[in-house]
Amino acid sequence: MKTSFDEIRRMSFRALDAGHAPQGVDEDSAVITAWLEASGLPGLRLLGDALDTTEPNKRRVTLDPQLEDGHAHVDAAGASAVFLGPGLIDLMRCLADTHGTGATLSVDRLRHAGFLIGFIGQARELGEVFSMSPGAPSEAPTSVILACDDAHETPVWERFRAKREQAYEEGIEVNQNEFDKVYTYSRRILVPETEQSRLSGAGAGLTDND
């Protein structure tokens, strides 16, 4: 099925909000979900699996980095990049600001590490030259390294950009089952319809005209 960037973003935000993701994480990771889908990457699948498998107490994780000379290390302890991504990219930005090229952030035992590709790609669009290795990490708990360099070849990001431009013009092709799973989570934020809720505007839909 085809849908729009904004519909994926808003549906993902509602799913994350209903799943009690921290404020800010719900907004940032919703945008990244849509960015990944527009780039031909499995944003909805990663988000849906994160919501399926992440216990509520691991959706609000405080980063406790170990810092030394432009390098930081974080043990994610099995938490998902869907919930840690905004904090990790902010930490990488701080390292880059203070230490410049060569700053690195290593993250161990991170689930859904592929979700970070969206944060790295979005940062590169803003002129921040970040990279991640491995470039296509496993969805199982894994270790990744974020760096302030251009280790990834430009053609990789150019392919993502071209895919997004096409998707913005023609619509984003998504997997129906993955879309439906996240949509089901998003419905949990809606209150049961009553006369009072209708008058207050609760229960808005997901289409662009709602």
Secondary structure, DSSP 8 states (H G I E B T S, - for coil): -EE-HHHHHHHHHHHHHHTT--TTHHHHHHHHHHHHHHTTS-HHHHHHHHHHH--GGGSS-----EEETTEEEEE-TT-BHHHHHHHHHHHHHHHHHHH-TT-EEEEEEEBTGGGHHHHHHHHHHTT---EEESSS--SSSEEEEEESS--S-HHHHHHHHHHHHHHHHH-EE--HHHHHHHHHHHGGGS----HHHHHHT-S--SSTT-
